[in-house]
Amino acid sequence: MEKFKDCVRAAMVAVVGRTNSGKSTLVNRLVGEKVSIVSGMEQTTRNRIRGILTEERGQLVFLDTPGAHKAENELGTLMNKMSRTAGESADILLVVFDGASPFRMEDEGWMSRALFAEIPTFFILNKADAADYNPLAFKEAWTRVQEAKGTTRKVPWLELSAGEGAGCDVLLEALFDLAPEVPELLFPEDIVSDFPRKLAIADILREKLIRKLYQ
């Protein structure tokens, strides 16, 4: 494509956080299409899914990961491992917090990992449109984590609503600004996900069943 003839900005963006914080909703919103299933049940996302946004500014590949949670079986342990290792192959890290729910141990765990991450990192306070939105609890926790670890790191906070889209344009602008220049796109410009079709269909069926059966 002519607009990508010389070089292009492109980045792998790992989207991590505890379960049900809105990671999949955020990825769908940023990509502009549904690439990950969404439900109110925890641990809905069970695979690492890549959502691909390609536009004139370049290409961002979002790695949607299973949410961190207290594992009670082998599947849960595997999902946690996928989530924790997502940042190893990424250029940018997005840690998503559910700003409308109480601060939890899993949130603190992600803050501790972000403190020592060697790639650009953003803290995303999601659900800013909710009536019980409370960003102060998370920002105070970040201060406590830094004090406990004896080190500091400046991480930008972005408040947004993945469900409504408020603040997502600001996030995209920041991500494209940080994306490195590469000689070519990471994925073909005409796809929004490389997730196998059969698995995608199975996920959609599971999403519909969850909404009917609640398990």
C-alpha positions in Angstrom: 0.0 0.0 0.0 1.4 3.4 -1.1 1.0 5.1 2.3 3.2 2.4 4.0 5.9 2.4 1.2 8.9 3.6 3.3 8.2 2.9 7.0 5.3 2.7 9.4 4.6 3.0 13.1 3.6 -0.4 14.5 3.5 -1.9 18.0 2.5 -5.0 19.9 0.3 -3.8 22.9 -0.3 -6.2 25.8 -3.6 -5.6 27.5 -3.5 -7.1 31.0 -5.2 -6.8 34.4 -7.4 -8.8 36.7 -10.5 -10.6 35.4 -13.6 -8.7 34.4 -11.8 -5.3 34.4 -13.0 -4.6 30.8 -10.0 -5.7 28.8 -11.9 -7.4 26.0 -14.4 -4.5 25.8 -11.5 -2.1 25.5 -9.8 -4.1 22.7 -13.0 -4.3 20.8 -13.5 -0.6 21.1 -10.0 0.3 20.0 -10.0 -2.1 17.1 -13.5 -0.9 16.0 -14.8 -4.5 15.6 -15.7 -7.4 17.9 -12.6 -9.6 18.1 -13.1 -10.8 21.7 -16.2 -12.1 23.4 -17.6 -10.2 26.4 -19.8 -11.2 29.3 -20.3 -10.2 33.0 -18.8 -13.6 34.1 -15.2 -13.7 35.2 -12.7 -15.6 33.1 -14.7 -15.2 29.9 -11.5 -14.8 27.8 -9.6 -18.0 27.9 -7.1 -17.6 25.0 -4.7 -14.9 24.0 -6.4 -13.0 21.2 -4.8 -10.5 18.9 -6.9 -7.5 17.7 -5.4 -5.6 14.9 -6.0 -1.9 14.2 -4.5 -0.6 10.9 -4.9 3.0 9.8 -3.0 5.9 8.3 -1.0 6.4 11.6 0.2 2.8 11.5 -0.7 -0.5 13.1 -1.4 -1.5 16.7 -1.7 -5.1 17.6 -3.6 -5.6 20.9 -2.9 -8.8 22.8 -6.1 -9.5 24.8 -5.3 -11.8 27.6 -7.2 -13.9 30.2 -7.7 -11.9 33.4 -5.6 -12.7 36.5 -7.5 -14.5 39.2 -7.1 -17.0 42.0 -6.7 -20.2 40.1 -8.6 -23.2 41.3 -7.7 -25.7 38.6 -5.2 -26.4 35.8 -7.1 -24.3 33.3 -7.0 -21.3 35.7 -3.3 -21.7 36.3 -2.7 -21.8 32.5 -4.8 -18.7 32.0 -2.8 -16.8 34.7 0.4 -17.8 33.0 -0.7 -16.5 29.6 -1.7 -13.3 31.3 1.6 -12.8 33.2 3.8 -13.6 30.1 1.9 -11.3 27.7 4.2 -8.4 28.2 7.3 -10.4 27.2 6.6 -10.0 23.5 5.1 -6.6 23.6 6.3 -3.0 22.9 3.8 -1.3 25.2 1.9 -2.5 28.3 -1.7 -1.5 29.2 -2.7 -2.4 32.8 -6.5 -2.2 33.0 -8.2 -1.5 36.3 -11.9 -1.6 37.0 -12.3 1.8 38.6 -15.9 1.0 39.6 -15.0 -1.9 41.9 -13.0 -2.2 45.0 -9.2 -2.5 44.7 -8.1 -6.1 44.9 -5.0 -8.2 45.5 -4.7 -9.0 41.7 -4.6 -5.2 41.0 -1.7 -4.9 43.4 0.1 -7.7 41.7 -0.1 -6.0 38.3 1.1 -2.8 39.8 4.1 -4.6 41.2 4.9 -6.1 37.8 4.4 -2.7 36.1 6.9 -1.1 38.5 9.7 -3.2 37.0 8.5 -3.5 33.4 11.1 -2.4 30.9 8.6 -1.2 28.3 6.4 1.9 28.2 3.4 1.4 30.4 0.0 2.9 30.9 -2.5 2.5 33.8 -6.0 2.4 32.4 -8.8 3.3 34.9 -11.8 1.9 33.1 -15.5 2.4 33.7 -15.1 6.1 34.4 -18.8 6.6 33.5 -20.0 4.4 36.4 -21.7 6.0 39.4 -19.4 4.2 41.9 -16.2 5.0 40.0 -13.4 5.6 42.5 -9.9 6.3 40.9 -8.4 7.6 44.2 -8.3 4.1 45.7 -6.1 2.8 42.9 -3.8 5.8 42.8 -3.3 5.5 46.6 -2.5 1.8 46.2 0.1 2.7 43.5 1.9 4.9 46.0 1.8 2.1 48.6 3.3 -0.4 46.2 6.2 1.9 45.3 6.9 2.6 48.9 6.8 -1.1 49.7 9.2 -2.0 46.9 11.5 0.9 47.7 11.5 2.4 44.2 9.4 4.6 42.0 8.3 4.8 38.4 6.3 7.4 36.6 3.4 5.7 34.8 0.7 7.8 33.0 -2.9 7.2 34.2 -5.7 7.4 31.6 -9.3 7.5 32.7 -11.8 6.2 30.2 -14.9 4.2 29.5 -14.4 1.3 27.1 -18.1 0.7 27.0 -19.0 4.2 25.9 -15.7 5.0 24.1 -14.9 8.2 26.2 -11.2 8.7 26.4 -10.2 6.0 23.9 -9.1 8.5 21.2 -6.6 10.0 23.7 -5.3 6.5 24.4 -4.9 5.6 20.7 -3.0 8.9 20.1 -0.6 8.1 22.9 0.0 4.6 21.6 0.7 5.6 18.1 3.1 8.3 19.3 5.0 5.6 21.2 4.9 2.9 18.5 8.4 2.4 16.9 9.0 2.8 13.2 9.3 -0.4 11.3 9.9 -1.2 7.6 6.5 -3.0 7.2 3.3 -3.8 8.9 3.3 -6.7 11.4 0.1 -8.1 9.9 -1.8 -7.7 6.6 -3.7 -4.5 6.6 -7.1 -6.1 5.8 -7.5 -8.3 8.9 -8.6 -7.4 12.4 -7.6 -10.6 14.1 -5.5 -13.7 13.4 -7.5 -15.9 15.8 -8.5 -19.1 14.0 -12.0 -19.0 12.6 -13.2 -22.2 14.3 -12.0 -21.0 17.7 -13.6 -17.7 17.2 -16.9 -19.3 16.3 -16.6 -21.5 19.4 -16.0 -18.5 21.6 -19.1 -16.7 20.2 -21.2 -19.7 20.9 -19.8 -19.9 24.5 -20.6 -16.2 24.9 -24.2 -16.7 24.0 -24.5 -19.8 26.2 -23.0 -17.9 29.2 -25.7 -15.2 28.8 -28.5 -17.9 28.9 -27.0 -20.3 31.4 -24.8 -18.0 33.6 -22.1 -20.6 33.9 
